[in-house]
Amino acid sequence: MRLMMAMSAVAVLSAAAGPATADWEYTRWSMTPEAVVAASGGKVRQVAGREGERVHDYDLVAQGDHRWRHFDLHAQFYFSPARELKVVRLTLKDNARCDAARRTLQAAHGPGGQEDLKIGDHTIMTFWHWNDEATGDFIGFTDARATARLPRMCFIRLRPAGEG
């Protein structure tokens, strides 16, 4: 399924269910930053990623806002040194909706694999992951729990099949 076809958190969920692949809505894997911006119809702009704004050794080069089903998201696009789209990260703007976003992904892709990151007896982060049945693309959902210093945050990551 195409990731963004339902802005499916990156076509991860399936056209009607949500993100699935970064053949997501208007993007295709390996697009250049300029092509992503042009295809977005003005929703995305190029940015100069700062140190630390990397995912899987890819640089943040474009970002914008997106609406997927009934979720408002901040979309970030990460590119290889060859300037090819390799990762899409969709961060929920309303962190109170994290559980609903995860359930939407699970409704489309099944329960998924789950891993908890704990400090002592406290779970601080939970990761769910799937592979899109049609494309093999990776779909990940991260739920970082609120701490005394940081608010809760959750996001969806999409990567093409075979990209680690």
C-alpha positions, 0 to 999 in steps of 0.5 A: 500500500502506498504510505501517504495514500491515506496519508497513512502515516506514510502509506504505512497503513494502506490507502484507506488505513494510513501510512504505508510506504514512502511512495507516500501520497506525493512522494516516492523513494529516492526522490530528490528534495526538490522533487519532494517539495514540488510534488507537495504542492506547497505543503513542504519546504526545504530546510537546512537540517541542524547537527543532530537532526539525522535519522539512520545517518540520513539528513533532514532536508525537507519538512511540512505539515500534513493531515492523515485521516483525522490526525495532524502531523509534522512531516520530515523527509530525510535524504542520503548523501546522494540526495535520495529520499530514504526516511519519512518521519511523521510526528503527531502534533497532538500527543494525546492522540498517540494511542489512537494513531497506533490503533489506526496503524494496527487496524491496517497492519495487525498487532505488529512487533513490539519492544519496550525500552525500560529504565529499571521497572519503568517503560520510557518508550515503546516501539511497534513495527510492521512491514507493508504487505504490498511493498515490504517497506518498514513502518515504525511507530514510537511512543516516548512516554512523558517524563518530569522534563519532557512531554509525551511524543509519538511518531511514525517512521517509514523506510523503503524495503531493504534499507536497514 
